[in-house]
Amino acid sequence: KYRLFTGQAVNLNKSAIFFSRNTPQPLQAIICSALNGITSHRSTRYLGLPLGIGKSKKE
């Protein structure tokens, strides 16, 4: 639907998905398979910077 609306396509080879640590592994597998095999990567980088950096909720 996105491609039809915008005229652009999502490059699935460059796509990744991130899950909360609270997301159960079986649910992660279901979501990844529903998204046509997009995988979860903890060490993915964009422009040389890690993508998994975030503010801790405990701080």
N, CA, C and O atoms as a GROMACS GRO file, in nm:
protein
  236
    1LYS      N    1   0.083  -0.119   0.000
    1LYS     CA    2   0.000   0.000   0.000
    1LYS      C    3   0.087   0.125   0.000
    1LYS      O    4   0.056   0.223  -0.069
    2TYR      N    5   0.196   0.122   0.077
    2TYR     CA    6   0.285   0.239   0.083
    2TYR      C    7   0.340   0.271  -0.055
    2TYR      O    8   0.342   0.386  -0.097
    3ARG      N    9   0.384   0.166  -0.126
    3ARG     CA   10   0.443   0.185  -0.258
    3ARG      C   11   0.340   0.243  -0.356
    3ARG      O   12   0.374   0.331  -0.435
    4LEU      N   13   0.218   0.196  -0.350
    4LEU     CA   14   0.116   0.246  -0.441
    4LEU      C   15   0.081   0.392  -0.412
    4LEU      O   16   0.055   0.469  -0.504
    5PHE      N   17   0.080   0.429  -0.286
    5PHE     CA   18   0.043   0.565  -0.247
    5PHE      C   19   0.153   0.665  -0.278
    5PHE      O   20   0.126   0.773  -0.330
    6THR      N   21   0.279   0.630  -0.245
    6THR     CA   22   0.390   0.724  -0.258
    6THR      C   23   0.472   0.708  -0.385
    6THR      O   24   0.545   0.799  -0.423
    7GLY      N   25   0.459   0.594  -0.451
    7GLY     CA   26   0.544   0.568  -0.567
    7GLY      C   27   0.682   0.521  -0.528
    7GLY      O   28   0.770   0.510  -0.613
    8GLN      N   29   0.704   0.494  -0.400
    8GLN     CA   30   0.832   0.447  -0.349
    8GLN      C   31   0.815   0.309  -0.288
    8GLN      O   32   0.706   0.273  -0.243
    9ALA      N   33   0.922   0.233  -0.288
    9ALA     CA   34   0.919   0.100  -0.230
    9ALA      C   35   1.016   0.092  -0.113
    9ALA      O   36   1.120   0.159  -0.114
   10VAL      N   37   0.984   0.013  -0.014
   10VAL     CA   38   1.072  -0.009   0.100
   10VAL      C   39   1.173  -0.116   0.061
   10VAL      O   40   1.135  -0.222   0.012
   11ASN      N   41   1.302  -0.088   0.081
   11ASN     CA   42   1.406  -0.185   0.051
   11ASN      C   43   1.417  -0.280   0.170
   11ASN      O   44   1.473  -0.244   0.274
   12LEU      N   45   1.364  -0.400   0.156
   12LEU     CA   46   1.364  -0.496   0.266
   12LEU      C   47   1.503  -0.546   0.300
   12LEU      O   48   1.526  -0.595   0.411
   13ASN      N   49   1.598  -0.536   0.206
   13ASN     CA   50   1.735  -0.577   0.234
   13ASN      C   51   1.805  -0.481   0.330
   13ASN      O   52   1.900  -0.519   0.397
   14LYS      N   53   1.757  -0.358   0.335
   14LYS     CA   54   1.817  -0.258   0.424
   14LYS      C   55   1.730  -0.230   0.546
   14LYS      O   56   1.759  -0.138   0.623
   15SER      N   57   1.625  -0.306   0.564
   15SER     CA   58   1.531  -0.284   0.673
   15SER      C   59   1.562  -0.375   0.791
   15SER      O   60   1.607  -0.488   0.774
   16ALA      N   61   1.537  -0.324   0.910
   16ALA     CA   62   1.554  -0.403   1.032
   16ALA      C   63   1.444  -0.362   1.129
   16ALA      O   64   1.382  -0.257   1.115
   17ILE      N   65   1.422  -0.446   1.227
   17ILE     CA   66   1.320  -0.419   1.327
   17ILE      C   67   1.382  -0.434   1.465
   17ILE      O   68   1.468  -0.520   1.486
   18PHE      N   69   1.340  -0.352   1.557
   18PHE     CA   70   1.392  -0.356   1.694
   18PHE      C   71   1.278  -0.386   1.789
   18PHE      O   72   1.168  -0.332   1.775
   19PHE      N   73   1.304  -0.473   1.884
   19PHE     CA   74   1.204  -0.512   1.982
   19PHE      C   75   1.251  -0.473   2.122
   19PHE      O   76   1.370  -0.468   2.150
   20SER      N   77   1.155  -0.446   2.207
   20SER     CA   78   1.182  -0.424   2.348
   20SER      C   79   1.235  -0.554   2.408
   20SER      O   80   1.205  -0.662   2.358
   21ARG      N   81   1.312  -0.543   2.513
   21ARG     CA   82   1.360  -0.664   2.582
   21ARG      C   83   1.245  -0.744   2.641
   21ARG      O   84   1.260  -0.863   2.669
   22ASN      N   85   1.131  -0.680   2.660
   22ASN     CA   86   1.014  -0.747   2.718
   22ASN      C   87   0.934  -0.826   2.615
   22ASN      O   88   0.841  -0.898   2.651
   23THR      N   89   0.968  -0.813   2.487
   23THR     CA   90   0.894  -0.884   2.382
   23THR      C   91   0.939  -1.029   2.376
   23THR      O   92   1.057  -1.055   2.353
   24PRO      N   93   0.848  -1.124   2.398
   24PRO     CA   94   0.886  -1.266   2.396
   24PRO      C   95   0.939  -1.308   2.258
   24PRO      O   96   0.893  -1.259   2.155
   25GLN      N   97   1.035  -1.399   2.259
   25GLN     CA   98   1.097  -1.447   2.136
   25GLN      C   99   0.996  -1.505   2.036
   25GLN      O  100   1.006  -1.477   1.917
   26PRO      N  101   0.897  -1.586   2.081
   26PRO     CA  102   0.799  -1.637   1.984
   26PRO      C  103   0.720  -1.526   1.915
   26PRO      O  104   0.690  -1.536   1.796
   27LEU      N  105   0.686  -1.421   1.988
   27LEU     CA  106   0.614  -1.308   1.929
   27LEU      C  107   0.703  -1.235   1.829
   27LEU      O  108   0.655  -1.192   1.724
   28GLN      N  109   0.831  -1.220   1.860
   28GLN     CA  110   0.924  -1.158   1.766
   28GLN      C  111   0.929  -1.236   1.635
   28GLN      O  112   0.929  -1.177   1.527
   29ALA      N  113   0.933  -1.369   1.645
   29ALA     CA  114   0.938  -1.454   1.525
   29ALA      C  115   0.811  -1.438   1.442
   29ALA      O  116   0.818  -1.434   1.319
   30ILE      N  117   0.696  -1.429   1.507
   30ILE     CA  118   0.569  -1.412   1.436
   30ILE      C  119   0.567  -1.279   1.361
   30ILE      O  120   0.527  -1.272   1.245
   31ILE      N  121   0.610  -1.174   1.428
   31ILE     CA  122   0.610  -1.041   1.367
   31ILE      C  123   0.708  -1.036   1.250
   31ILE      O  124   0.674  -0.981   1.144
   32CYS      N  125   0.827  -1.092   1.267
   32CYS     CA  126   0.927  -1.091   1.159
   32CYS      C  127   0.877  -1.168   1.038
   32CYS      O  128   0.899  -1.126   0.924
   33SER      N  129   0.811  -1.280   1.060
   33SER     CA  130   0.761  -1.357   0.946
   33SER      C  131   0.645  -1.285   0.879
   33SER      O  132   0.629  -1.294   0.757
   34ALA      N  133   0.563  -1.212   0.955
   34ALA     CA  134   0.454  -1.135   0.897
   34ALA      C  135   0.506  -1.019   0.812
   34ALA      O  136   0.438  -0.973   0.720
   35LEU      N  137   0.626  -0.972   0.844
   35LEU     CA  138   0.688  -0.862   0.769
   35LEU      C  139   0.780  -0.914   0.659
   35LEU      O  140   0.876  -0.848   0.620
   36ASN      N  141   0.749  -1.032   0.609
   36ASN     CA  142   0.822  -1.093   0.497
   36ASN      C  143   0.970  -1.113   0.526
   36ASN      O  144   1.054  -1.089   0.440
   37GLY      N  145   1.001  -1.157   0.646
   37GLY     CA  146   1.138  -1.197   0.676
   37GLY      C  147   1.230  -1.087   0.722
   37GLY      O  148   1.351  -1.109   0.731
   38ILE      N  149   1.179  -0.968   0.753
   38ILE     CA  150   1.265  -0.865   0.811
   38ILE      C  151   1.313  -0.918   0.945
   38ILE      O  152   1.234  -0.969   1.024
   39THR      N  153   1.442  -0.906   0.971
   39THR     CA  154   1.499  -0.965   1.092
   39THR      C  155   1.532  -0.860   1.196
   39THR      O  156   1.546  -0.741   1.166
   40SER      N  157   1.546  -0.906   1.317
   40SER     CA  158   1.584  -0.821   1.429
   40SER      C  159   1.736  -0.821   1.439
   40SER      O  160   1.798  -0.927   1.445
   41HIS      N  161   1.795  -0.701   1.442
   41HIS     CA  162   1.941  -0.688   1.452
   41HIS      C  163   1.975  -0.599   1.570
   41HIS      O  164   1.932  -0.484   1.576
   42ARG      N  165   2.050  -0.651   1.663
   42ARG     CA  166   2.093  -0.569   1.777
   42ARG      C  167   2.214  -0.482   1.742
   42ARG      O  168   2.231  -0.376   1.800
   43SER      N  169   2.297  -0.526   1.648
   43SER     CA  170   2.421  -0.454   1.620
   43SER      C  171   2.413  -0.374   1.490
   43SER      O  172   2.517  -0.340   1.433
   44THR      N  173   2.293  -0.343   1.443
   44THR     CA  174   2.278  -0.268   1.319
   44THR      C  175   2.328  -0.126   1.337
   44THR      O  176   2.310  -0.064   1.442
   45ARG      N  177   2.392  -0.075   1.232
   45ARG     CA  178   2.444   0.062   1.235
   45ARG      C  179   2.388   0.140   1.118
   45ARG      O  180   2.357   0.084   1.013
   46TYR      N  181   2.376   0.271   1.136
   46TYR     CA  182   2.336   0.362   1.030
   46TYR      C  183   2.434   0.476   1.028
   46TYR      O  184   2.452   0.545   1.129
   47LEU      N  185   2.499   0.497   0.916
   47LEU     CA  186   2.604   0.599   0.901
   47LEU      C  187   2.712   0.581   1.007
   47LEU      O  188   2.766   0.680   1.057
   48GLY      N  189   2.742   0.457   1.040
   48GLY     CA  190   2.849   0.428   1.134
   48GLY      C  191   2.809   0.434   1.280
   48GLY      O  192   2.891   0.404   1.368
   49LEU      N  193   2.687   0.474   1.310
   49LEU     CA  194   2.642   0.486   1.448
   49LEU      C  195   2.546   0.373   1.483
   49LEU      O  196   2.462   0.336   1.400
   50PRO      N  197   2.557   0.316   1.602
   50PRO     CA  198   2.463   0.210   1.641
   50PRO      C  199   2.322   0.266   1.655
   50PRO      O  200   2.303   0.376   1.706
   51LEU      N  201   2.224   0.189   1.610
   51LEU     CA  202   2.085   0.234   1.616
   51LEU      C  203   2.018   0.206   1.750
   51LEU      O  204   1.917   0.268   1.782
   52GLY      N  205   2.073   0.115   1.827
   52GLY     CA  206   2.008   0.072   1.950
   52GLY      C  207   2.035   0.159   2.070
   52GLY      O  208   2.019   0.113   2.183
   53ILE      N  209   2.076   0.282   2.051
   53ILE     CA  210   2.105   0.370   2.165
   53ILE      C  211   1.976   0.441   2.205
   53ILE      O  212   1.906   0.498   2.122
   54GLY      N  213   1.947   0.436   2.332
   54GLY     CA  214   1.828   0.503   2.382
   54GLY      C  215   1.847   0.545   2.525
   54GLY      O  216   1.942   0.502   2.591
   55LYS      N  217   1.758   0.626   2.574
   55LYS     CA  218   1.765   0.672   2.712
   55LYS      C  219   1.707   0.566   2.803
   55LYS      O  220   1.599   0.513   2.776
   56SER      N  221   1.776   0.536   2.908
   56SER     CA  222   1.729   0.436   3.003
   56SER      C  223   1.609   0.490   3.080
   56SER      O  224   1.608   0.607   3.119
   57LYS      N  225   1.510   0.406   3.101
   57LYS     CA  226   1.392   0.448   3.177
   57LYS      C  227   1.424   0.462   3.325
   57LYS      O  228   1.350   0.527   3.399
   58LYS      N  229   1.534   0.401   3.369
   58LYS     CA  230   1.571   0.406   3.510
   58LYS      C  231   1.639   0.537   3.547
   58LYS      O  232   1.649   0.571   3.665
   59GLU      N  233   1.687   0.611   3.448
   59GLU     CA  234   1.758   0.736   3.476
   59GLU      C  235   1.662   0.850   3.501
   59GLU      O  236   1.705   0.962   3.526
   0.00000   0.00000   0.00000
